[in-house]
Amino acid sequence: MRLIFLGTPDFSVPVLDALIDAGHEVAAVYCQPPRPAGRGKKDRPTPVHARAEALGLTVRHPVSLKSAEEQDAFAALNADVAVVVAYGLLLPQPILDAPTQGCLNIHASLLPRWRGAAPIHRAIMAGDAQTGICIMQMEAGLDTGPVLLRRATDIGAQETTGQLHDRLSEMGASLIVEALSKLPNLTPEPQPDVGVTYAAKIDKAEARVDWARPAVEIDRQIRGLSPFPGAWTEMNGERIKLLGSKLAEGQGVAGEVLDDQLKVACDDDAIELLRLQRAGKGAQDRETFLRGWPIAVGTRLSSE
């Protein structure tokens, strides 16, 4: 098929590769414009931009798709279908209508649960047992379109957003290729009105750990916010990011380090910290972290 691809971050790159590998013709790739990044604050192309250029594809990165000029340029590509995954801009109706068979979105949740910006984070933070990928026929509403294909997967007990992100990206790549191969025979299923939830964008204010909360909630917070923005606490006066954890048994004052393996007391039980990051340093597993910076049993962690 002749496709237009719209995507921006790392999550979208395996999808673009899969479409090329499946033999589809990508008429153009749309992504967010390069933005300042790094110490020098030089404009850096997005992951999709860089990958598309490496593949020799035409790249477009308009700031908006609302102008008649941009919409005419999009329509002039004469695409059979547009594939959208984490693009970052709302698509006006003329864009949605331009491809012969419309626009298909790859969404990282089991719709109608977790419509919106941060479905992977929210699924882990809410303690969902499962999530998945939906291939959705796009319409004007926010992730409201009928679903063509869906595939579920269990969320691991110690899985972080970063790990689940990578798994769902590969699942989405596989499922969109399947959807395109079956497109004339797929029946769009309207989303039910029951069970709708919205995955609000992550706010950095959610990252502070309150050790007086239940262990299960803190564990979900740490895993759900890893790697970004990273839940945090203070150890011996230094702010530390917490990037991996698991539930454990133990009692003590909230925030108290209970053993030499970084078991920390919460309101009702405890968690073990598995991966941590000091300011200005890379993330480390627990053993490496403790070799460089031992934390005494009885130390109180705080998040003031």
Secondary structure, DSSP 8 states (H G I E B T S, - for coil): -EEEEEE-SGGGHHHHHHHHHTT-EEEEEE----EEETTTTEEE--HHHHHHHHTT--EE--S-S-SHHHHHHHHTT--SEEEEES--S---HHHHHSSTT-EEEEESSSTTTTEES-HHHHHHHTT-SEEEEEEEE--SSTT-S-EEEEEEEE--TT--HHHHHHHHHHHHHHHHHHHHHHGGG---B---STT--EE----GGGGB--TTS-HHHHHHHHHHTTTTT-EEEEETTEEEEEEEEEEE----STTBB-STT-EEE-SSSEEEEEEEEETTS--EEHHHHHHHS---TT-B-B--
